[in-house]
Amino acid sequence: MHDKLALLTDLYSFVLDNTESFEEEHIGADLAYLMGAILKGENCLWPKSRPILRVLEEGLDRASVALAMQHIHIDCVERCDCRGCRPELYV
């Protein structure tokens, strides 16, 4: 658990350092869902256009980002991913 906490701390710091604001493009909310998925051993299903993915791609050499990417499934079908249309993304 200590290793996972260290990786999550690093992931948080990396995303924070590489964005202007967690409020922009819902990056903070996505990071919260992603960190929850990592802790629970679950996955996030996101389209490849998801803004947080652009941020994570910059740090693929980091262990924390590599861990995060293991918990992200890319949805190849672009569609609306709001809570109303895709509630399964917000579980």
VOKOL-423818 format. One record per atom (N, C-alpha, C): y, z, x; residue number from 1; atom name; residue in one letter. Coordinates in pm, 1 decimal, padded with zeros to 6 digits. Each point is the difference from the previous one (the first is absolute). Layout:
+----------+----------+----------+-----+----+---+
|       c2 |       c3 |       c1 |   k |  a | r |
+----------+----------+----------+-----+----+---+
|        Y |        Z |        X | NUM | CA | A |
...
+----------+----------+----------+-----+----+---+
***
This chain:
+----------+----------+----------+-----+----+---+
|       c2 |       c3 |       c1 |   k |  a | r |
+----------+----------+----------+-----+----+---+
| -00119.6 |  00000.0 |  00082.3 |   1 |  N | M |
|  00119.6 |  00000.0 | -00082.3 |   1 | CA | M |
|  00126.1 |  00000.0 |  00086.8 |   1 |  C | M |
| -00004.9 |  00070.2 |  00112.2 |   2 |  N | H |
|  00115.8 |  00004.7 |  00089.6 |   2 | CA | H |
|  00035.6 | -00138.9 |  00050.5 |   2 |  C | H |
| -00100.9 | -00081.1 |  00035.9 |   3 |  N | D |
|  00025.7 | -00136.2 |  00046.6 |   3 | CA | D |
|  00064.7 | -00083.3 | -00110.5 |   3 |  C | D |
| -00049.2 |  00014.4 | -00122.1 |   4 |  N | K |
|  00055.9 | -00076.8 | -00111.4 |   4 | CA | K |
|  00145.4 |  00041.8 | -00024.9 |   4 |  C | K |
|  00027.8 |  00127.6 |  00009.6 |   5 |  N | L |
|  00137.4 |  00048.5 | -00018.4 |   5 | CA | L |
|  00091.8 | -00057.4 |  00107.3 |   5 |  C | L |
| -00046.9 | -00003.5 |  00123.4 |   6 |  N | A |
|  00080.2 | -00056.7 |  00108.8 |   6 | CA | A |
|  00024.0 | -00148.9 | -00023.7 |   6 |  C | A |
| -00101.4 | -00071.5 | -00046.5 |   7 |  N | L |
|  00015.8 | -00142.6 | -00027.8 |   7 | CA | L |
|  00095.8 | -00023.6 | -00116.0 |   7 |  C | L |
| -00009.3 |  00082.6 | -00104.0 |   8 |  N | L |
|  00091.7 | -00013.8 | -00113.5 |   8 | CA | L |
|  00144.1 |  00032.2 |  00040.0 |   8 |  C | L |
|  00016.9 |  00097.9 |  00085.6 |   9 |  N | T |
|  00133.0 |  00034.4 |  00050.1 |   9 | CA | T |
|  00057.9 | -00116.6 |  00079.0 |   9 |  C | T |
| -00083.0 | -00060.6 |  00084.1 |  10 |  N | D |
|  00043.7 | -00115.5 |  00078.1 |  10 | CA | D |
|  00032.1 | -00118.2 | -00091.0 |  10 |  C | D |
| -00083.3 | -00023.0 | -00102.1 |  11 |  N | L |
|  00023.0 | -00108.9 | -00095.0 |  11 | CA | L |
|  00134.6 |  00018.9 | -00070.2 |  11 |  C | L |
|  00024.6 |  00120.8 | -00047.9 |  12 |  N | Y |
|  00127.1 |  00031.0 | -00066.0 |  12 | CA | Y |
|  00117.7 | -00029.2 |  00092.8 |  12 |  C | Y |
| -00008.1 |  00048.4 |  00122.6 |  13 |  N | S |
|  00108.9 | -00019.8 |  00095.9 |  13 | CA | S |
|  00020.3 | -00147.2 |  00031.2 |  13 |  C | S |
| -00108.8 | -00073.4 |  00015.5 |  14 |  N | F |
|  00009.9 | -00142.9 |  00030.1 |  14 | CA | F |
|  00069.7 | -00075.4 | -00112.5 |  14 |  C | F |
| -00042.5 |  00024.3 | -00123.2 |  15 |  N | V |
|  00061.5 | -00069.8 | -00113.5 |  15 | CA | V |
|  00147.0 |  00040.8 | -00013.2 |  15 |  C | V |
|  00028.9 |  00127.0 |  00013.5 |  16 |  N | L |
|  00138.6 |  00047.3 | -00007.7 |  16 | CA | L |
|  00086.9 | -00066.5 |  00106.3 |  16 |  C | L |
| -00050.8 | -00008.4 |  00121.7 |  17 |  N | D |
|  00076.1 | -00058.6 |  00110.4 |  17 | CA | D |
|  00020.0 | -00150.5 | -00015.1 |  17 |  C | D |
| -00082.7 | -00064.1 | -00081.8 |  18 |  N | N |
|  00005.3 | -00145.9 | -00011.9 |  18 | CA | N |
|  00051.7 | -00048.7 | -00135.1 |  18 |  C | N |
|  00064.1 |  00089.0 | -00074.7 |  19 |  N | T |
|  00062.8 | -00038.6 | -00125.7 |  19 | CA | T |
|  00139.8 |  00060.5 | -00004.0 |  19 |  C | T |
|  00084.9 | -00061.3 | -00078.4 |  20 |  N | E |
|  00134.1 |  00054.6 | -00015.5 |  20 | CA | E |
|  00001.6 |  00115.5 | -00098.3 |  20 |  C | E |
| -00088.8 | -00009.6 | -00100.5 |  21 |  N | S |
| -00004.9 |  00103.9 | -00102.3 |  21 | CA | S |
| -00134.1 | -00005.7 | -00071.5 |  21 |  C | S |
| -00054.4 |  00115.6 | -00032.5 |  22 |  N | F |
| -00123.6 |  00004.2 | -00077.9 |  22 | CA | F |
|  00023.4 | -00050.2 | -00142.1 |  22 |  C | F |
|  00124.8 | -00000.3 | -00043.2 |  23 |  N | E |
|  00031.5 | -00043.5 | -00135.9 |  23 | CA | E |
| -00002.5 | -00151.9 | -00014.5 |  23 |  C | E |
|  00027.3 | -00071.0 |  00108.0 |  24 |  N | E |
|  00001.8 | -00145.6 | -00006.8 |  24 | CA | E |
| -00140.4 | -00055.1 | -00020.2 |  24 |  C | E |
| -00012.6 | -00089.4 | -00092.8 |  25 |  N | E |
| -00124.8 | -00072.1 | -00027.0 |  25 | CA | E |
| -00119.7 |  00093.1 | -00023.7 |  25 |  C | E |
|  00028.5 |  00122.2 | -00045.4 |  26 |  N | H |
| -00104.3 |  00097.2 | -00035.4 |  26 | CA | H |
| -00090.9 |  00037.7 |  00118.2 |  26 |  C | H |
|  00051.4 | -00012.0 |  00119.9 |  27 |  N | I |
| -00082.1 |  00029.7 |  00117.2 |  27 | CA | I |
| -00041.7 |  00146.4 |  00002.5 |  27 |  C | I |
|  00088.5 |  00089.9 | -00038.2 |  28 |  N | G |
| -00035.2 |  00141.9 | -00002.6 |  28 | CA | G |
| -00110.8 |  00029.8 | -00099.0 |  28 |  C | G |
|  00009.0 | -00059.1 | -00118.7 |  29 |  N | A |
| -00105.0 |  00019.5 | -00101.3 |  29 | CA | A |
| -00131.8 | -00059.4 |  00048.8 |  29 |  C | A |
|  00006.3 | -00118.3 |  00058.7 |  30 |  N | D |
| -00123.1 | -00061.3 |  00050.9 |  30 | CA | D |
| -00061.1 |  00084.0 |  00111.1 |  30 |  C | D |
|  00084.0 |  00054.8 |  00086.6 |  31 |  N | L |
| -00051.2 |  00084.9 |  00107.4 |  31 | CA | L |
| -00067.9 |  00124.1 | -00058.3 |  31 |  C | L |
|  00058.3 |  00057.1 | -00103.8 |  32 |  N | A |
| -00061.0 |  00117.4 | -00064.4 |  32 | CA | A |
| -00136.4 | -00035.9 | -00058.8 |  32 |  C | A |
| -00008.3 | -00113.5 | -00070.0 |  33 |  N | Y |
| -00129.0 | -00042.4 | -00055.7 |  33 | CA | Y |
| -00100.8 | -00026.5 |  00110.7 |  33 |  C | Y |
|  00045.8 | -00063.0 |  00107.9 |  34 |  N | L |
| -00089.4 | -00031.4 |  00110.9 |  34 | CA | L |
| -00050.9 |  00126.8 |  00068.2 |  34 |  C | L |
|  00088.2 |  00094.7 |  00023.6 |  35 |  N | M |
| -00042.2 |  00124.2 |  00064.9 |  35 | CA | M |
| -00096.8 |  00077.1 | -00089.4 |  35 |  C | M |
|  00024.6 | -00002.0 | -00130.3 |  36 |  N | G |
| -00093.7 |  00062.4 | -00093.4 |  36 | CA | G |
| -00135.8 | -00067.5 |  00003.5 |  36 |  C | G |
| -00000.1 | -00132.8 |  00006.2 |  37 |  N | A |
| -00126.8 | -00074.1 |  00006.7 |  37 | CA | A |
| -00075.5 |  00034.8 |  00127.0 |  37 |  C | A |
|  00070.5 |  00011.6 |  00111.2 |  38 |  N | I |
| -00064.7 |  00036.6 |  00125.7 |  38 | CA | I |
| -00062.0 |  00138.7 | -00011.3 |  38 |  C | I |
|  00074.8 |  00095.1 | -00052.3 |  39 |  N | L |
| -00051.3 |  00136.9 | -00013.4 |  39 | CA | L |
| -00120.9 |  00009.2 | -00092.2 |  39 |  C | L |
| -00000.5 | -00081.8 | -00105.6 |  40 |  N | K |
| -00108.1 |  00005.6 | -00098.5 |  40 | CA | K |
| -00113.6 | -00097.9 |  00029.6 |  40 |  C | K |
|  00013.5 | -00080.1 |  00105.0 |  41 |  N | G |
| -00101.8 | -00097.9 |  00033.2 |  41 | CA | G |
| -00003.8 | -00116.2 | -00097.8 |  41 |  C | G |
|  00116.4 | -00033.6 | -00054.5 |  42 |  N | E |
|  00010.3 | -00108.9 | -00096.6 |  42 | CA | E |
|  00080.7 | -00114.3 |  00059.6 |  42 |  C | E |
|  00032.7 | -00099.2 | -00082.3 |  43 |  N | N |
|  00072.3 | -00117.9 |  00047.5 |  43 | CA | N |
|  00114.9 | -00034.8 | -00092.1 |  43 |  C | N |
|  00095.7 | -00073.2 |  00056.0 |  44 |  N | C |
|  00109.2 | -00058.8 | -00077.1 |  44 | CA | C |
| -00027.2 | -00149.5 | -00008.5 |  44 |  C | C |
|  00021.4 | -00057.7 | -00116.1 |  45 |  N | L |
| -00014.6 | -00143.5 | -00020.1 |  45 | CA | L |
|  00139.5 | -00057.4 | -00018.5 |  45 |  C | L |
|  00045.9 | -00074.8 |  00101.0 |  46 |  N | W |
|  00135.4 | -00053.0 | -00002.4 |  46 | CA | W |
|  00000.3 | -00148.1 |  00032.2 |  46 |  C | W |
|  00097.6 | -00072.7 | -00054.8 |  47 |  N | P |
|  00015.0 | -00141.3 |  00038.6 |  47 | CA | P |
|  00050.5 | -00008.2 |  00144.4 |  47 |  C | P |
| -00028.3 | -00110.6 |  00065.5 |  48 |  N | K |
|  00040.5 | -00013.4 |  00140.8 |  48 | CA | K |
|  00151.9 | -00001.5 |  00017.3 |  48 |  C | K |
|  00073.1 | -00019.5 | -00108.8 |  49 |  N | S |
|  00145.9 | -00001.0 |  00007.2 |  49 | CA | S |
|  00061.5 |  00139.8 | -00008.3 |  49 |  C | S |
| -00081.3 |  00103.2 | -00010.9 |  50 |  N | R |
|  00049.7 |  00137.6 | -00013.7 |  50 | CA | R |
|  00084.2 |  00036.9 |  00121.4 |  50 |  C | R |
|  00123.6 |  00044.9 | -00018.4 |  51 |  N | P |
|  00090.2 |  00028.9 |  00112.9 |  51 | CA | P |
| -00056.4 |  00097.4 |  00103.5 |  51 |  C | P |
| -00074.5 |  00099.3 | -00041.8 |  52 |  N | I |
| -00052.9 |  00095.4 |  00098.6 |  52 | CA | I |
| -00096.1 | -00068.5 |  00096.9 |  52 |  C | I |
| -00064.3 | -00107.1 | -00042.9 |  53 |  N | L |
| -00091.8 | -00070.4 |  00089.2 |  53 | CA | L |
|  00075.2 | -00065.3 |  00115.7 |  53 |  C | L |
|  00121.9 | -00048.6 | -00027.1 |  54 |  N | R |
|  00081.2 | -00057.2 |  00108.1 |  54 | CA | R |
|  00030.5 |  00106.0 |  00105.2 |  54 |  C | R |
|  00027.5 |  00120.8 | -00045.6 |  55 |  N | V |
|  00028.9 |  00109.7 |  00093.0 |  55 | CA | V |
| -00125.1 |  00033.9 |  00080.5 |  55 |  C | V |
| -00111.8 |  00013.4 | -00067.8 |  56 |  N | L |
| -00124.1 |  00039.0 |  00068.5 |  56 | CA | L |
| -00046.1 | -00105.6 |  00100.0 |  56 |  C | L |
|  00023.8 | -00126.3 | -00029.0 |  57 |  N | E |
| -00041.3 | -00106.6 |  00092.1 |  57 | CA | E |
|  00064.9 |  00013.6 |  00136.8 |  57 |  C | E |
|  00115.2 |  00065.5 |  00006.2 |  58 |  N | E |
|  00069.1 |  00019.7 |  00127.4 |  58 | CA | E |
| -00068.8 |  00104.7 |  00088.2 |  58 |  C | E |
| -00089.6 |  00078.9 | -00057.7 |  59 |  N | G |
| -00061.8 |  00107.5 |  00076.7 |  59 | CA | G |
| -00151.4 | -00004.7 |  00003.2 |  59 |  C | G |
| -00055.9 | -00119.7 | -00008.4 |  60 |  N | L |
| -00146.1 | -00011.1 | -00005.9 |  60 | CA | L |
| -00070.9 |  00055.5 |  00123.0 |  60 |  C | L |
|  00072.9 |  00018.4 |  00110.2 |  61 |  N | D |
| -00059.8 |  00056.2 |  00120.5 |  61 | CA | D |
| -00007.6 |  00152.9 | -00004.7 |  61 |  C | D |
|  00056.7 |  00061.2 | -00100.9 |  62 |  N | R |
| -00001.5 |  00146.0 | -00014.6 |  62 | CA | R |
| -00123.5 |  00043.7 | -00078.1 |  62 |  C | R |
| -00059.7 |  00109.2 |  00040.6 |  63 |  N | A |
| -00118.5 |  00051.9 | -00069.6 |  63 | CA | A |
|  00031.5 |  00037.6 | -00144.1 |  63 |  C | A |
|  00119.1 |  00052.8 | -00023.3 |  64 |  N | S |
|  00035.6 |  00041.2 | -00136.0 |  64 | CA | S |
|  00012.9 | -00120.3 | -00092.7 |  64 |  C | S |
|  00056.7 | -00108.8 |  00049.7 |  65 |  N | V |
|  00014.5 | -00120.7 | -00082.1 |  65 | CA | V |
| -00136.2 | -00065.5 | -00020.5 |  65 |  C | V |
| -00083.4 |  00000.9 |  00103.3 |  66 |  N | A |
| -00135.0 | -00054.6 | -00014.4 |  66 | CA | A |
| -00076.7 |  00076.8 | -00107.6 |  66 |  C | A |
|  00014.1 |  00131.6 | -00001.3 |  67 |  N | L |
| -00062.9 |  00081.2 | -00104.2 |  67 | CA | L |
|  00054.6 | -00037.6 | -00136.6 |  67 |  C | L |
|  00130.9 | -00013.9 | -00009.7 |  68 |  N | A |
|  00062.4 | -00035.2 | -00127.8 |  68 | CA | A |
| -00052.1 | -00133.7 | -00050.4 |  68 |  C | A |
| -00010.8 | -00097.4 |  00087.9 |  69 |  N | M |
| -00044.8 | -00133.3 | -00040.6 |  69 | CA | M |
| -00144.0 |  00001.0 | -00050.6 |  69 |  C | M |
| -00079.3 |  00094.7 |  00044.6 |  70 |  N | Q |
| -00137.1 |  00012.7 | -00050.8 |  70 | CA | Q |
| -00001.3 |  00043.4 | -00145.7 |  70 |  C | Q |
|  00109.1 |  00055.9 | -00047.1 |  71 |  N | H |
|  00010.3 |  00049.9 | -00137.0 |  71 | CA | H |
|  00083.9 | -00091.4 | -00089.4 |  71 |  C | H |
|  00027.0 | -00119.3 |  00048.2 |  72 |  N | I |
|  00075.7 | -00097.7 | -00077.5 |  72 | CA | I |
| -00087.5 | -00121.9 | -00023.7 |  72 |  C | I |
| -00014.1 | -00035.9 | -00124.9 |  73 |  N | H |
| -00068.0 | -00123.9 | -00036.7 |  73 | CA | H |
|  00108.1 | -00096.8 | -00045.9 |  73 |  C | H |
| -00003.6 | -00120.2 |  00054.3 |  74 |  N | I |
|  00098.5 | -00100.7 | -00035.6 |  74 | CA | I |
| -00048.5 | -00076.7 | -00121.8 |  74 |  C | I |
|  00082.6 |  00000.3 | -00103.6 |  75 |  N | D |
| -00029.1 | -00074.2 | -00122.4 |  75 | CA | D |
|  00051.1 | -00142.0 |  00021.2 |  75 |  C | D |
| -00089.8 | -00095.5 |  00000.6 |  76 |  N | C |
|  00037.0 | -00138.9 |  00028.3 |  76 | CA | C |
|  00068.7 | -00067.9 | -00117.4 |  76 |  C | C |
| -00005.8 |  00060.5 | -00116.8 |  77 |  N | V |
|  00063.9 | -00057.7 | -00117.6 |  77 | CA | V |
|  00133.9 |  00069.9 | -00018.8 |  77 |  C | V |
|  00108.3 | -00074.2 |  00016.9 |  78 |  N | E |
|  00132.6 |  00057.1 | -00019.8 |  78 | CA | E |
|  00022.8 |  00020.8 | -00149.0 |  78 |  C | E |
|  00035.6 |  00119.1 | -00039.7 |  79 |  N | R |
|  00029.6 |  00031.7 | -00139.0 |  79 | CA | R |
|  00090.8 |  00121.2 | -00003.6 |  79 |  C | R |
|  00048.0 |  00027.4 | -00114.9 |  80 |  N | C |
|  00086.8 |  00115.6 | -00016.5 |  80 | CA | C |
| -00078.6 |  00126.3 |  00035.2 |  80 |  C | C |
|  00062.0 |  00091.4 |  00074.4 |  81 |  N | D |
| -00068.8 |  00123.9 |  00035.9 |  81 | CA | D |
|  00079.6 |  00123.1 | -00044.2 |  81 |  C | D |
|  00071.6 | -00015.4 | -00110.0 |  82 |  N | C |
|  00071.9 |  00115.6 | -00053.0 |  82 | CA | C |
| -00098.1 |  00093.9 | -00070.9 |  82 |  C | C |
|  00042.4 |  00118.3 | -00026.0 |  83 |  N | R |
| -00086.0 |  00099.2 | -00066.6 |  83 | CA | R |
| -00052.2 | -00049.4 | -00134.3 |  83 |  C | R |
|  00082.1 | -00073.4 | -00073.6 |  84 |  N | G |
| -00040.8 | -00046.4 | -00131.9 |  84 | CA | G |
| -00110.3 | -00103.9 |  00005.0 |  84 |  C | G |
|  00009.7 | -00090.8 |  00095.9 |  85 |  N | C |
| -00098.0 | -00109.0 |  00008.9 |  85 | CA | C |
| -00124.3 |  00038.3 |  00080.3 |  85 |  C | C |
|  00017.8 |  00082.1 |  00101.8 |  86 |  N | R |
| -00110.8 |  00032.1 |  00090.0 |  86 | CA | R |
| -00010.0 |  00149.9 |  00022.2 |  86 |  C | R |
| -00033.3 |  00077.7 | -00103.2 |  87 |  N | P |
| -00004.3 |  00145.7 |  00017.5 |  87 | CA | P |
| -00102.5 |  00045.8 |  00102.8 |  87 |  C | P |
| -00100.9 | -00081.6 |  00027.6 |  88 |  N | E |
| -00101.3 |  00040.3 |  00098.2 |  88 | CA | E |
|  00056.6 |  00012.6 |  00140.8 |  88 |  C | E |
|  00113.6 | -00061.6 |  00026.4 |  89 |  N | L |
|  00062.4 |  00011.9 |  00131.6 |  89 | CA | L |
|  00069.1 |  00134.6 |  00018.8 |  89 |  C | L |
|  00018.8 |  00071.9 | -00108.7 |  90 |  N | Y |
|  00075.9 |  00125.6 |  00005.0 |  90 | CA | Y |
| -00087.8 |  00119.6 | -00037.8 |  90 |  C | Y |
| -00125.4 | -00008.5 |  00036.6 |  91 |  N | V |
| -00093.6 |  00109.0 | -00031.0 |  91 | CA | V |
| -00000.5 |  00099.6 |  00112.0 |  91 |  C | V |
+----------+----------+----------+-----+----+---+
***
